[in-house]
Amino acid sequence: MWHKLHSVGGFAEEKYPSKGIEEVAHQYFEDVPLAEALTEVLVTAYEIEHRGPWFFKRRHARDDNSEGDDFLMREVARATSAAPTYFEPIQLTWGPHGKRAFIDGGVHSNNPAMCAYVEARKIYPEESDFLVVSLGTGEQTREMPYEEVKGWGLALWAQPILNVVFDGVSDTVDYQLKELLSTEEGDARRYYRFQTVLDIGKDDMDDAGATNIAALKAKAQEIIDKPDTALETLCAQLIA
């Protein structure tokens, strides 16, 4: 029975082997450790054996008392991109603490803007004025009709539920930051969210085909070209 499930449709294994993504991560990061990042960095993951959110941070990697927090950047990249059903988890050695296994941090922080805001307040406790810029990767538009979805079981929900979780988490963080920080027009604004609707191309996370990449680039350019003063105001604030 297990062999049959494993071989029919690939429901019992990840969609892609991890070799490709690991080779790309090695190509870009080689063996550079997180501590050598040029600025403060926070990268999310989820640790599946001891069960809990995990945050890879440059400040922890540089801490003399970190006891193994200085992971390689390519390891961090692999951990944060281990999306369930797409790639298998990665197991890393956490200094003297032993092994830890990670999956994509998007399951709890697909929009990490709130995490970044909290981290900034932690690093600069004396500051009270923060400017937060959140860049979205596109809102999904495909509907999930009740008549179609109501009969779904485990196999059919496996990948769609991941998209639902990612989308819901992202929008929740956007709501929280809008409530916490000023979204007034002009120099007083302290929170920006740049997002687009994926009404062209496909919103599949793994569609890297030339046609879809071109469509996604077009959507990004649409944000830049939009007749909106927000981007100009932000640029002025950053320069100032």
ROKEGU-815114 format. One line per 5 residues: number of its first residue (from 1); their letters; for each residue x, y, z of C-alpha. Coordinates in Angstrom, 3 decimals, decimal comma. Layout:
% ROKEGU-815114
NUM	A	X Y Z ~ ...
% end
This chain:
% ROKEGU-815114
1	MWHKL	0,000 0,000 0,000 ~ 2,820 2,438 0,904 ~ 4,661 1,729 -2,341 ~ 1,459 2,323 -4,309 ~ 0,890 5,676 -2,605
6	HSVGG	4,520 6,640 -3,124 ~ 4,426 5,898 -6,824 ~ 0,998 7,246 -7,790 ~ 1,191 10,974 -8,465 ~ 4,130 11,473 -6,090
11	FAEEK	1,826 12,258 -3,164 ~ 4,185 10,716 -0,635 ~ 7,337 12,545 -1,693 ~ 8,463 16,099 -2,370 ~ 7,886 17,537 -5,840
16	YPSKG	11,537 18,315 -6,610 ~ 14,950 16,879 -5,634 ~ 17,030 19,274 -3,548 ~ 20,222 18,956 -5,614 ~ 19,361 21,792 -8,008
21	IEEVA	18,474 24,404 -5,391 ~ 21,522 23,488 -3,314 ~ 23,814 23,897 -6,314 ~ 22,362 27,338 -7,048 ~ 22,751 28,400 -3,402
26	HQYFE	26,368 27,241 -3,442 ~ 26,976 29,130 -6,698 ~ 25,810 32,414 -5,173 ~ 27,000 32,078 -1,573 ~ 29,843 29,514 -1,704
31	DVPLA	30,994 29,002 1,895 ~ 30,387 32,532 3,209 ~ 29,039 32,499 6,783 ~ 26,014 34,495 7,916 ~ 28,235 36,606 10,188
36	EALTE	29,808 38,186 7,088 ~ 26,521 39,660 5,828 ~ 27,001 43,341 4,960 ~ 23,982 44,463 6,976 ~ 21,665 43,117 9,638
41	VLVTA	19,804 40,086 8,298 ~ 16,851 38,078 9,587 ~ 15,779 34,951 7,701 ~ 12,827 32,812 8,753 ~ 12,503 29,027 8,941
46	YEIEH	10,557 26,471 10,961 ~ 12,289 23,767 13,000 ~ 10,246 20,571 12,685 ~ 11,790 18,232 15,283 ~ 11,636 20,524 18,311
51	RGPWF	8,672 22,366 16,755 ~ 8,981 26,103 16,577 ~ 9,747 29,206 14,470 ~ 13,438 29,799 13,824 ~ 15,166 33,056 12,932
56	FKRRH	18,639 33,114 11,404 ~ 20,165 36,480 12,374 ~ 23,456 38,167 11,634 ~ 23,653 39,604 15,144 ~ 23,333 36,121 16,612
61	ARDDN	25,941 34,766 14,219 ~ 28,363 37,475 15,374 ~ 27,659 36,938 19,055 ~ 30,627 35,309 20,813 ~ 28,137 33,412 22,997
66	SEGDD	25,961 32,233 20,100 ~ 27,098 28,589 20,354 ~ 26,752 27,658 16,722 ~ 24,420 30,280 15,229 ~ 26,874 31,201 12,458
71	FLMRE	25,461 28,963 9,727 ~ 26,633 29,215 6,135 ~ 24,532 31,560 4,003 ~ 23,794 28,766 1,527 ~ 22,482 26,637 4,384
76	VARAT	20,220 29,476 5,512 ~ 18,951 29,956 1,945 ~ 18,204 26,247 1,652 ~ 16,398 26,160 5,004 ~ 14,143 29,126 4,310
81	SAAPT	13,163 27,789 0,877 ~ 12,314 24,229 1,914 ~ 8,633 24,648 1,117 ~ 6,650 21,562 2,191 ~ 5,612 19,345 -0,742
86	YFEPI	8,156 21,115 -3,002 ~ 11,515 20,366 -1,320 ~ 12,552 18,030 1,445 ~ 13,570 19,572 4,793 ~ 17,236 20,257 5,453
91	QLTWG	19,089 19,067 8,539 ~ 21,851 21,299 9,916 ~ 24,258 21,044 12,842 ~ 23,611 23,730 15,433 ~ 26,987 23,882 17,158
96	PHGKR	27,034 21,837 20,381 ~ 23,243 21,529 20,402 ~ 23,138 18,774 17,796 ~ 21,045 18,493 14,657 ~ 18,080 20,646 13,728
101	AFIDG	15,739 20,144 10,747 ~ 14,141 23,053 8,893 ~ 11,337 23,851 6,459 ~ 10,259 27,105 4,795 ~ 9,673 29,966 7,223
106	GVHSN	6,696 31,026 5,143 ~ 4,518 28,624 7,116 ~ 4,598 31,151 9,959 ~ 6,064 34,357 8,466 ~ 5,480 34,442 4,723
111	NPAMC	5,464 38,225 5,059 ~ 8,412 38,822 7,417 ~ 7,860 42,582 7,680 ~ 6,593 42,338 11,275 ~ 9,594 40,197 12,212
116	AYVEA	11,887 42,829 10,683 ~ 10,143 45,609 12,590 ~ 10,472 43,779 15,901 ~ 14,124 42,956 15,164 ~ 14,882 46,611 14,405
121	RKIYP	13,325 47,674 17,720 ~ 15,423 45,042 19,474 ~ 18,668 46,221 17,866 ~ 17,903 49,928 18,404 ~ 15,881 50,087 21,646
126	EESDF	16,547 53,801 22,051 ~ 14,864 54,621 18,736 ~ 11,156 55,341 18,318 ~ 10,959 56,292 14,642 ~ 11,102 53,386 12,181
131	LVVSL	10,430 53,233 8,450 ~ 9,160 49,865 7,216 ~ 9,061 48,901 3,527 ~ 7,404 45,621 2,568 ~ 7,744 44,221 -0,958
136	GTGEQ	5,085 41,684 -1,950 ~ 5,520 38,991 -4,575 ~ 1,974 39,226 -5,911 ~ -1,532 38,461 -4,676 ~ -3,019 35,230 -5,969
141	TREMP	-6,274 35,596 -7,885 ~ -7,420 32,059 -8,654 ~ -10,694 31,311 -6,930 ~ -11,390 28,155 -4,970 ~ -15,081 27,458 -5,738
146	YEEVK	-17,008 25,828 -2,913 ~ -18,582 23,210 -5,171 ~ -15,133 22,094 -6,268 ~ -13,305 22,335 -2,952 ~ -15,906 20,811 -0,637
151	GWGLA	-15,023 17,294 -1,767 ~ -11,256 17,651 -1,530 ~ -9,384 15,257 0,698 ~ -5,776 15,123 1,898 ~ -4,217 14,556 -1,510
156	LWAQP	-6,012 17,429 -3,272 ~ -5,514 19,899 -0,394 ~ -1,773 19,184 -0,001 ~ -0,419 21,988 -2,193 ~ -3,391 24,421 -2,261
161	ILNVV	-3,443 24,641 1,541 ~ 0,155 25,872 1,508 ~ -0,847 28,747 -0,757 ~ -3,808 29,550 1,496 ~ -1,564 29,669 4,578
166	FDGVS	1,051 31,818 2,858 ~ -1,556 34,286 1,591 ~ -3,408 34,548 4,899 ~ -0,239 35,068 6,945 ~ 0,982 37,749 4,542
171	DTVDY	-2,236 39,758 4,618 ~ -2,456 39,515 8,409 ~ 0,978 41,099 8,823 ~ 0,004 43,875 6,410 ~ -3,054 44,591 8,568
176	QLKEL	-0,992 44,646 11,785 ~ 1,612 47,076 10,463 ~ -1,032 49,386 9,040 ~ -2,512 49,597 12,530 ~ 0,863 50,163 14,231
181	LSTEE	2,592 52,577 11,852 ~ 1,513 55,699 10,021 ~ 0,216 55,249 6,483 ~ -0,553 58,953 6,020 ~ 0,473 60,483 2,717
186	GDARR	3,651 62,533 2,773 ~ 6,763 62,617 4,949 ~ 4,907 61,340 8,029 ~ 4,349 57,955 6,415 ~ 6,210 55,123 8,130
191	YYRFQ	4,826 51,998 6,471 ~ 4,834 51,106 2,792 ~ 3,490 47,942 1,220 ~ 4,138 47,500 -2,478 ~ 2,053 44,666 -3,866
196	TVLDI	0,450 43,673 -7,149 ~ -2,315 41,341 -8,284 ~ -1,220 38,373 -10,376 ~ -3,908 38,765 -12,992 ~ -1,522 37,804 -15,798
201	GKDDM	0,758 34,797 -15,897 ~ 0,524 32,062 -13,302 ~ 0,788 32,325 -9,539 ~ 2,311 28,855 -9,065 ~ 5,354 29,173 -6,813
206	DDAGA	7,367 26,848 -9,021 ~ 6,511 28,203 -12,474 ~ 9,880 29,555 -13,642 ~ 9,101 29,261 -17,354 ~ 10,248 32,104 -19,621
211	TNIAA	6,682 33,232 -20,347 ~ 5,729 33,421 -16,677 ~ 8,962 35,150 -15,658 ~ 8,312 37,780 -18,329 ~ 4,768 38,263 -16,975
216	LKAKA	6,048 38,665 -13,407 ~ 8,638 41,214 -14,525 ~ 5,867 43,121 -16,272 ~ 3,863 43,200 -13,033 ~ 6,889 44,529 -11,146
221	QEIID	7,354 47,262 -13,731 ~ 3,664 48,060 -13,368 ~ 4,218 48,851 -9,683 ~ 7,155 51,124 -10,528 ~ 5,293 52,944 -13,302
226	KPDTA	2,033 53,326 -11,397 ~ 1,025 57,002 -11,102 ~ 1,355 57,001 -7,335 ~ 3,365 59,346 -5,132 ~ 4,183 56,597 -2,616
231	LETLC	7,353 55,394 -4,342 ~ 8,632 58,926 -4,897 ~ 7,933 59,847 -1,275 ~ 9,727 56,740 -0,051 ~ 12,797 57,460 -2,183
236	AQLIA	12,924 61,008 -0,814 ~ 12,708 59,701 2,753 ~ 15,480 57,165 2,191 ~ 17,767 59,794 0,657 ~ 17,068 62,187 3,522
% end
